[in-house]
């Protein structure tokens, strides 16, 4: 937008300078032309008067002397045709086409005493002419050559001065246009950044009130609106978290009562009905637990984005998160998931650690939660599958992969998998709340990473957590050794 506005103002400024310069140059040309014309017409009239006197007295010697003196002084030729003959000075003769035409017109009593407007470049000279004689008879003609080079040189010098002044004025106007454009558009750019920040984090800082009055009013209105939206979003998030937390107590009490009721039931049918109620209650507990985790993850993502939308992950107190080696976290979570994997008939393989060690700026507890969610999903939805866990070094990044050779997800399902409460249609019979991938996605974003779901070959699902490579010390900043990395990590891509 700045380029478009600045382009329009620049074109207008240049056109203004061009029009102004053209008017000034035209005025200068007219002034020099009139000045030269007045002087030469005066000389032409004087020669006509002297020639008339000479023709009347039939004595042309004095006239020739004056013509020679004029030509020596001004370097311009004079030609006077009398009835007795033709007088010449300065090399001017009637063989020239323009001189012949001027004599013919003067013989018809038509005077040429007007010079064409001067231009910086053109013919070196022009001729002026007129006749002289009595009221009823033309006694002769006078042709005066006008040297235009000196006047043209003066015109070129003035054109240069005007050109330099125009260039300086154009530069000043362009600079002023740039400053004005920046002054006008600066609030617009701030407003655009604030809208982007509000979309990403649900909050924005107060906009400074500068620029034109209309934009200052717009900044005030946007700040008020953004504050209202932020408060509303925060209230909704807090309401969900508080409601989920408060529901845990009555749900826990209800579970206790159902357990006590089961002890009193006698018939198999009654016990089955109670078991169904208990299963639904456990499903409700899972949803409440998932909602609490999601609220915490969204709050964490919002806080981190508000502090530094494009910067590194932040610690619990707002400081930069210290780099960690993710491999010990993978080891701990793999060990915790192994009993559940054995019960479902699945196997988990943890690949060896990359060399040199990979470090990421991520909260260890949140990384453990993300890996646990991915492992639980693989165990739950790919029973009997082979599950692979690895940390891999790539160019400037660290990828944590949890893959399986189960049924996997289609491309459309992978695109929708991070949505709240989404579950694959073929997994409706498996207990779950559809919040696991959403939580992982939010926590990954809060720690400067991202969740990527891909298809495994020949079938299955690969869940990748991609984080920027962080330096753990002076030697870590150089990154992995390209020659050593591929041989240190097993590949299951």
C-alpha atoms as one frame of an Amber mdcrd trajectory, in Angstrom:
protein
   0.000   0.000   0.000   2.852   2.367   0.786   4.340   1.842  -2.661   1.012
   2.555  -4.344   0.370   5.737  -2.364   3.976   6.885  -2.701   3.870   6.112
  -6.432   0.796   8.302  -6.937   2.277  11.170  -4.900   5.590  10.814  -6.732
   3.915  10.998 -10.139   1.931  14.065  -9.082   5.087  15.702  -7.705   7.058
  15.016 -10.881   4.215  16.305 -13.066   3.999  19.449 -10.935   7.748  20.038
 -11.316   7.600  19.381 -15.064   4.707  21.768 -15.618   6.325  24.455 -13.473
   9.697  24.054 -15.173   8.098  24.124 -18.619   6.312  27.371 -17.813   9.509
  28.943 -16.474  11.573  27.819 -19.467   8.958  29.093 -21.908   8.994  32.435
 -20.110  12.801  32.577 -20.273  12.745  31.761 -23.985  10.205  34.521 -24.682
  12.208  37.008 -22.627  15.490  36.317 -24.448  13.760  36.293 -27.834  12.078
  39.645 -27.199  15.303  41.169 -25.901  17.247  40.067 -28.977  14.433  41.010
 -31.324  14.128  44.551 -29.939  17.856  45.160 -30.356  18.040  43.778 -33.903
  14.841  45.477 -35.086  16.276  48.787 -33.811  19.450  48.154 -35.830  17.363
  47.140 -38.860  15.319  50.356 -38.697  18.445  52.453 -38.365  20.012  50.821
 -41.434  16.748  51.413 -43.313  16.855  55.128 -42.398  20.547  55.490 -43.338
  19.902  53.577 -46.573  16.999  55.910 -47.398  19.236  58.934 -46.844  21.959
  57.354 -48.979  19.482  56.514 -51.759  18.138  60.068 -51.698  21.637  61.616
 -51.787  22.912  58.917 -54.161  25.938  58.479 -51.885  26.523  54.960 -50.448
  30.099  55.110 -49.163  29.137  56.162 -45.664  26.454  53.465 -45.605  28.959
  50.770 -46.549  31.354  51.965 -43.871  28.668  51.757 -41.197  27.633  48.278
 -42.385  31.225  47.040 -42.157  31.641  48.499 -38.684  28.418  46.772 -37.527
  29.496  43.409 -38.926  32.888  43.652 -37.255  31.288  44.543 -33.932  28.475
  41.960 -33.836  29.682  39.358 -36.307  26.400  39.583 -38.235  25.966  40.265
 -41.946  23.983  43.098 -43.485  22.681  43.296 -47.059  21.066  46.466 -48.485
  19.762  46.582 -52.032  19.547  50.050 -53.576  18.477  51.114 -57.016  22.130
  51.889 -57.737  23.317  48.459 -56.575  23.601  46.044 -53.637  25.785  46.634
 -50.573  27.036  43.683 -48.505  28.947  43.138 -45.248  29.789  40.217 -43.007
  29.621  37.728 -45.898  25.865  37.956 -46.296  24.657  37.628 -49.920  21.429
  36.963 -51.771  22.521  33.481 -52.852  21.262  32.125 -49.526  17.725  30.866
 -49.772  16.485  32.642 -46.646  18.099  35.933 -47.751  16.544  35.671 -51.211
  13.125  35.002 -49.739  13.501  37.945 -47.336  14.442  40.286 -50.228  11.462
  39.125 -52.258   9.065  39.771 -49.395  10.611  43.155 -48.612  10.305  44.113
 -52.298   6.572  43.547 -51.872   6.670  45.944 -48.918   6.254  43.017 -46.448
   8.478  43.248 -43.367   9.947  40.246 -41.488  10.805  41.696 -38.078   9.740
  38.859 -35.794  12.109  36.159 -34.515  10.924  32.639 -33.790  11.014  31.724
 -30.073  14.492  30.641 -29.096  15.181  26.958 -28.437  18.316  25.477 -26.860
  19.337  23.979 -30.200  18.555  24.960 -33.797  19.817  27.088 -36.728  22.762
  29.367 -36.016  21.074  32.445 -37.450  17.896  34.012 -38.787  17.320  37.075
 -40.988  15.147  40.147 -40.497  14.115  42.300 -43.418  12.129  45.397 -44.340
  11.818  47.865 -47.166  12.443  51.581 -47.178  11.291  54.369 -49.423   8.480
  56.876 -49.810   4.814  56.298 -49.217   4.245  55.402 -52.864   7.576  53.921
 -53.899   9.974  51.255 -52.528  13.537  52.531 -52.895  15.277  49.411 -51.535
  15.386  46.562 -49.069  17.444  45.882 -45.932  18.248  42.326 -44.721  19.932
  41.889 -41.348  21.421  38.575 -40.216  20.780  37.784 -36.512  23.333  35.515
 -34.792  21.369  33.317 -32.363  24.233  31.347 -30.801  25.028  33.804 -27.981
  21.356  34.008 -26.990  21.028  30.227 -27.253  24.039  29.753 -24.994  22.443
  32.030 -22.421  19.179  30.065 -22.804  21.006  26.753 -22.279  22.623  28.090
 -19.122  19.244  29.130 -17.770  17.773  25.774 -18.743  20.564  24.095 -16.771
  19.866  26.266 -13.742  16.130  25.590 -13.995  16.806  21.862 -14.497  18.992
  21.663 -11.399  16.447  23.628  -9.397  13.658  21.353 -10.696  15.638  18.237
  -9.768  16.258  19.600  -6.273  12.580  20.535  -5.923  11.509  17.110  -7.185
  13.813  15.421  -4.650  12.390  17.579  -1.865   8.817  16.805  -2.965   9.566
  13.088  -3.161  11.131  13.179   0.294   8.123  15.082   1.613   5.789  12.595
  -0.115   7.669   9.710   1.516   7.445  11.343   4.938   3.751  12.151   4.506
   3.031   8.634   3.234   4.845   7.119   6.203   3.019   9.442   8.593  -0.357
   8.526   7.109   0.261   4.778   6.697   2.184   4.118   9.912  -1.056   3.808
  11.936  -2.472   1.545   9.199   0.542  -0.804   9.431   0.277  -0.813  13.225
  -3.419  -1.596  12.924  -2.672  -4.465  10.524  -0.054  -5.887  12.930  -2.501
  -5.518  15.818  -5.197  -7.396  13.876  -2.723 -10.196  13.103  -1.669 -10.331
  16.756  -5.300 -10.349  17.891  -6.077 -13.209  15.525  -3.065 -15.237  16.687
  -3.169 -14.562  20.422  -6.617 -13.205  21.225  -5.103  -9.993  22.585  -3.136
  -6.975  21.457  -1.322  -4.032  22.966  -2.731  -0.520  22.938  -2.085   1.277
  19.677  -0.320   4.657  19.852  -2.505   7.509  18.703  -0.668   9.274  15.892
  -1.209  10.109  12.239  -4.227  11.959  10.786  -7.198  12.591  13.132  -9.336
   9.944  11.419  -6.679   7.261  11.920  -6.131   8.314  15.540  -9.833   7.826
  16.147  -9.673   4.465  14.367  -6.749   3.397  16.592  -8.711   4.325  19.719
 -11.766   2.418  18.496  -9.715  -0.652  17.599  -7.939  -0.660  20.964 -11.308
  -0.554  22.739 -12.681  -3.335  20.529  -9.548  -5.502  20.941  -9.687  -5.102
  24.718 -13.354  -6.177  24.703 -12.627  -9.192  22.478  -9.622 -10.217  24.599
 -11.626  -9.980  27.803 -14.455 -11.990  26.236 -12.096 -14.725  25.011 -10.337
 -14.882  28.361 -13.675 -15.054  30.164 -14.819 -17.902  27.909 -11.569 -19.803
  28.395 -11.703 -19.294  32.155 -15.361 -20.317  32.235 -14.591 -23.574  30.435
 -11.676 -24.331  32.744 -13.595 -23.440  35.906 -16.667 -25.371  34.810 -14.631
 -28.467  33.958 -12.767 -28.239  37.259 -15.908 -27.746  39.341 -17.674 -30.629
  37.621 -14.965 -33.028  38.754 -16.155 -32.927  42.374 -19.812 -33.892  41.720
 -18.657 -36.443  39.129 -16.270 -37.936  41.677 -19.058 -38.050  44.274 -21.387
 -39.639  41.726 -18.775 -42.275  40.936 -18.444 -43.096  44.640 -22.192 -43.465
  44.964 -22.339 -45.768  41.950 -19.539 -47.889  43.412 -21.507 -48.172  46.684
 -24.670 -48.912  44.741 -22.964 -51.746  42.895 -22.221 -53.415  46.214 -25.949
 -53.462  46.997 -27.112 -54.765  43.635 -27.877 -58.460  43.395 -29.103 -59.358
  39.918 -26.818 -59.594  36.926 -29.063 -57.253  34.944 -28.818 -54.582  37.613
 -25.040 -54.934  37.794 -24.762 -54.649  33.989 -26.880 -51.505  34.044 -24.699
 -50.045  36.786 -21.563 -50.996  34.834 -22.967 -49.108  31.792 -23.604 -46.038
  33.920 -20.086 -46.301  35.314 -18.629 -46.551  31.780 -20.484 -43.423  30.696
 -19.287 -41.690  33.859 -15.705 -42.621  33.047 -16.227 -41.242  29.539 -17.468
 -37.981  31.072 -14.415 -37.883  33.348 -12.203 -38.330  30.284 -13.911 -35.446
  28.504 -13.553 -33.184  31.541  -9.892 -34.111  31.869  -9.343 -33.454  28.165
 -11.120 -30.088  28.323  -8.969 -29.045  31.282  -5.813 -30.053  29.410  -6.983
 -28.242  26.273  -7.815 -25.072  28.233  -4.365 -25.159  29.816  -2.713 -25.769
  26.421  -4.620 -22.916  24.751  -3.808 -20.594  27.630  -0.146 -21.581  27.396
  -0.123 -21.025  23.608  -1.863 -17.663  23.998   0.566 -16.467  26.686   3.616
 -17.501  24.676   2.336 -15.905  21.452   1.456 -12.693  23.309   4.997 -12.403
  24.690   6.803 -13.174  21.448   4.772 -14.325  18.460   7.852 -15.065  16.365
  10.369 -15.752  19.087  11.533 -18.812  21.023   9.494 -20.717  23.536   9.063
 -19.148  26.964   9.395 -20.649  30.373   6.703 -20.642  33.068   7.837 -17.236
  34.348   8.085 -15.627  30.959  11.841 -16.067  30.461  13.365 -17.878  27.513
  13.021 -21.665  27.820  16.377 -23.370  28.445  17.319 -25.852  25.671  16.776
 -29.502  26.592  17.714 -32.838  25.099  14.371 -34.469  24.169  15.726 -38.009
  24.113  15.476 -38.662  27.900  11.838 -37.535  27.729  11.231 -40.048  24.936
  12.841 -42.777  27.043  10.638 -42.021  30.073   7.392 -41.857  28.107   8.209
 -44.993  26.141   8.771 -46.911  29.404   5.473 -45.619  30.811   3.565 -46.628
  27.668   5.020 -50.140  27.383   2.529 -51.860  29.780  -0.441 -50.426  27.884
   1.182 -51.399  24.584   1.668 -55.011  25.751  -1.981 -55.212  26.816  -3.071
 -54.137  23.319  -0.595 -56.445  21.591   1.525 -53.573  20.263   5.289 -53.199
  20.458   7.254 -49.983  20.937  10.744 -49.457  19.534  12.769 -46.466  20.655
  15.534 -45.695  18.193  18.966 -44.675  19.348  19.727 -41.077  20.238  21.073
 -38.832  17.462  24.751 -37.887  17.501  25.599 -35.196  18.395  22.778 -34.704
  20.853  19.857 -32.632  19.584  18.528 -29.791  21.755  15.245 -27.897  21.525
  13.787 -24.942  23.449  10.737 -26.724  24.847   9.137 -27.142  28.274  10.050
 -30.709  29.419   6.678 -31.390  31.083   4.786 -30.232  28.007   7.023 -32.271
  25.706   6.311 -35.320  27.891   2.574 -34.613  27.638   2.766 -34.337  23.847
   4.733 -37.566  23.441   2.402 -39.389  25.872  -0.676 -38.273  23.889   0.865
 -39.465  20.620   1.840 -42.818  22.123  -1.605 -43.310  23.701  -3.261 -42.566
  20.349  -1.015 -45.067  18.546  -1.693 -47.764  21.168  -5.443 -47.078  21.242
  -6.181 -46.794  17.538  -3.554 -49.209  16.138  -3.794 -52.279  18.406  -1.191
 -54.912  17.671   0.849 -52.493  15.587   4.544 -51.841  15.623   5.151 -48.376
  17.109   8.395 -46.536  16.430   9.695 -43.546  18.424  12.698 -41.501  17.283
  14.376 -38.116  17.527  15.952 -37.037  14.258  18.286 -34.233  13.292  17.482
 -32.346  10.121  18.768 -29.101   8.618  18.313 -26.555  11.405  15.537 -28.536
  13.105  14.820 -31.485  15.377  11.970 -33.869  14.549  10.363 -36.174  17.109
   8.493 -38.988  15.359   5.904 -41.413  16.686   4.860 -43.738  13.866   2.869
 -46.941  13.581   1.939 -49.435  10.872  -1.744 -49.456  11.770  -4.685 -48.440
   9.571  -3.612 -44.784   9.543  -5.719 -41.819   8.398  -6.709 -40.520   4.988
  -5.513 -37.126   3.776  -8.842 -35.484   4.686  -8.817 -37.133   8.098  -5.248
 -35.966   8.780  -6.271 -32.415   7.902  -9.203 -32.566  10.365  -7.441 -34.533
  13.110  -6.372 -31.473  15.137  -9.917 -30.126  15.405 -11.688 -30.212  18.769
 -13.615 -33.424  19.477 -12.859 -34.824  16.024 -12.698 -38.590  15.749 -12.387
 -40.873  12.755 -15.738 -42.501  11.860 -14.207 -45.993  12.039 -13.029 -45.338
  15.618 -16.413 -44.392  17.064 -16.505 -47.639  19.017 -13.212 -46.872  20.787
 -13.451 -44.769  23.919 -11.935 -41.319  23.543 -12.794 -37.638  23.599 -11.195
 -36.365  20.367  -9.029 -33.774  22.130  -5.618 -35.464  22.158  -4.313 -34.178
  18.810  -5.738 -30.724  19.510  -3.814 -30.543  22.790  -0.594 -31.708  21.101
  -1.021 -29.141  18.317  -1.566 -26.275  20.791   1.363 -27.260  23.024   3.677
 -27.667  20.019   2.792 -24.171  18.826   3.305 -22.769  22.333   6.848 -24.156
  22.310   7.806 -22.804  18.898   7.167 -26.055  17.047   4.407 -27.664  15.033
   2.588 -30.961  14.658   2.666 -32.634  11.241   0.673 -35.765  10.407   1.836
 -37.858   7.453   1.133 -41.228   5.907   3.487 -44.081   6.735   4.631 -46.555
   4.090   3.085 -48.961   3.231   0.345 -48.003   5.715  -0.003 -46.358   9.084
   0.477 -42.889  10.525   3.516 -40.741  11.284   3.094 -37.948  13.828   5.994
 -35.489  13.739   6.791 -32.786  16.276   9.128 -30.353  14.516  11.162 -27.862
  16.587  13.969 -25.434  15.655  17.406 -26.670  16.629  18.621 -24.890  19.778
  22.250 -24.512  20.853  23.069 -26.079  24.201  26.546 -24.564  24.450  29.441
 -23.137  22.420  29.902 -26.396  20.526  26.213 -27.007  19.922  25.668 -23.888
  17.834  27.457 -25.485  14.914  24.685 -28.104  14.618  25.038 -31.786  13.764
  27.884 -33.280  11.831  26.436 -33.969   8.363  28.705 -36.947   7.866  27.828
 -38.580  11.185  24.098 -37.951  11.583  22.665 -40.353   8.979  24.545 -43.301
  10.399  23.583 -42.631  14.012  19.791 -42.736  13.749  17.732 -45.616  12.432
  15.273 -44.585   9.721  11.685 -45.754   9.368  10.520 -43.090   6.864
